[in-house]
Structure formats: C-alpha cells, structure tokens
Amino acid sequence: MNSKPPRYGVARMISKLGLGSRTQAGKWVRAGQVRVNGRLVKDPEFPVNPGSDRIAVAGRDDMPARLVVMLNKPRGLVTTTSDEQGRETVYKCFAGAALPWLAPVGRLDKASEGLLLFSNDPMWAAHVTHPSSGPDKTYHVQIDRLPDAALLKNLECGMRVDGEMLAAKSARCLRSGDKHAWLEIALDEGRNRQIRRLLRAFDIAVLRLVRVRVGELQLGDLPKGGWRVLTEHEIESLGGIF
C-alpha cells in the first residue's frame, strides 16, 4: 500500500498522552520544554510520526509506560468509552480492574467478537491501526451457505461497495456443514464493517464473526470477556518499540 502513517502536531500528541491539555502542551513547546527524538522544538504544530517519533517533556518524569491489553470481546458490547444510547460497552469487562486510562486500538462492531486491543499510547495505536504499518487481522466467519472456489477467489479479488474497493487479503474454507460454513478471512486494512459489507455484496449473510489473530498475536484460549496484559515481545511483534 502507498498510504503513509498519519502525522500530528506535537502539542496534540502530548495531550493525547494524557500529560496536559492541548493549550498547556502548546505553552510547554513554546517555552522550549519539549524535545522530539532529542531535538528541541518550539512549534506546537511540529509534525510527529506516531510510528517512530519519541516525545520528551522537560521536568516530567511521569511519562506513562506503554501498556497494551488484549480482550476477548463478547458479542453485544459496543466498542466505545460511553454510549449515548445507554448500551453496554467493552469497558464492562474491565470493571473493578486497577487499570490506567486505556483506549481501544481499532474496533469490533456490536455483533462481532474476539481479539480487541487497548492501549494508553495513542502514538503506538495509530501506528498499529494504520494500513501502511499495521499488522494483518484474521477472522473466523460463519456464513449461511457453502462456499466454492469461485467465491473464495472473488472475495480476494474484491468488489466495489458504496464507492469503496473491498477485498480480503486471503480467504479459505475452514469447515462446512450441511448448510453453513466457517471461513478464515485475513484483512490488511480495516475499513468499517469490511467483511460484512463484502459478503453482503455477494448475497451472503454473516452468522458469526470472530477476530482470532492480529499479526502474530493469537486469541488462543482467552475466555470470553477475559483480558490480559501483553508482554514486551508481543507488543514488539505488533508494531515495534519506539
């Protein structure tokens, strides 16, 4: 892919890291208290790359350590910090846990389940979710019919849906029953409801959709609604340490 990782103003990223408001961050930058990769910067809009740049604020020894958590998201929960319709959110799974502020890294829709990441580092999250730098994501999808080789090939070739070209990086049949089948579909980008929209274009209904792997990180036997903290090795495998 040719798309590049997003770049943000340094003051905005300091705010996203939770160290202060964007206004306060701008004052720190203009006062010469901020370095990017060791270089002193004084422009609050100085561009930083979430995938590679490191920010340091003078006098602040409380830069939060990166924390990444994986959750086995159950069906029926929405991926948001709060829901204006009063629906239960994924944060229900962290109730009572002594965790710092964490934001979802990407999302799964209400009807989907499986591996969902959370982190307190928005720069790392932007790197992992961007199509040019993020890892592939693999799903197990139960559909309402039996696929043939032509369908699997068509899913990989893709189809234009609502002005967007949707395609699977790979698609294969895992197992079939009398009327239904399970597919394994891998994506190398994360468009909104991509798998459901792509299958619907071929008049195929999704019965279940489970994300089972992100890069080399596998959901494994993590119980439904369960979560665990990733190791440094696992974090590095998803997008590197910077």
Salt bridges, closest charged atoms under 4 A:
ASP62 OD2 - ARG60 NH2 2.79
ASP83 OD1 - ARG87 NH2 2.92
GLU88 OE2 - LYS92 NZ 3.19
ASP109 OD2 - ARG193 NH1 3.10
ASP109 OD2 - ARG196 NE 3.09
GLU113 OE2 - ARG75 NE 3.97
GLU113 OE1 - ARG208 NH2 3.03
GLU113 OE1 - LYS224 NZ 2.54
ASP121 OD2 - ARG54 NH1 3.95
ASP121 OD2 - ARG66 NE 2.98
ASP136 OD2 - LYS169 NZ 2.55
ASP144 OD1 - ARG145 NE 3.66
ASP162 OD2 - ARG197 NH2 3.97
GLU164 OE2 - ARG191 NH1 2.95
GLU164 OE1 - ARG197 NH2 2.77
GLU184 OE2 - HIS140 NE2 3.08
GLU184 OE1 - ARG172 NE 2.99
GLU189 OE2 - ARG191 NE 3.43
GLU234 OE2 - ARG228 NH2 2.77
